[in-house]
């Protein structure tokens, strides 16, 4: 694969190390060492992928991720030294598509990055509709009641899975398998965080097509 990668990491050694591995893998890589510089670079260069540290000066990683999500749906992989599940959930809820806990193998970063990019690039060209929602899988554009909605790549992929299986009960494991091709390396409850954010985005006047089936999973009711 190839493409533009923006690495936002305040530890110069780690940033240069990750940059080197991406360049060896055929990518063009740029580094920013604080959140504000990273935001400016992201807006100016339009990267295909962002590697984002959780702990950053000037604008910290979670806040920066939220700001980036307002601008675009660029894939974001978050780096964190914190191993607590709660910290991972915060990263996912801010809009990140994946996370990697430090210390990590740089080959793992490349593999996870390529998995995220494959999910973005290999979408089936199809428009899905249901429950007042339209999802163009070619462009990634989502509208609810004809109003555009901004979703992360993970949220868009989840919505696609739901819309392709209307009225069908899907367990967490099924959602992970169908949506992420088994590349999802999080614990199964992390999928709940993605779904919660997705539901907030597509909710209209109390009408919520993604229903919780307690103790079992979720169901998309399109009509």
Order of alpha helices (4+ residues) and beta strands (2+ residues): beta-alpha-beta-alpha-beta-alpha-beta-alpha-beta-alpha-beta-beta-beta-beta-alpha-alpha-alpha-beta-beta
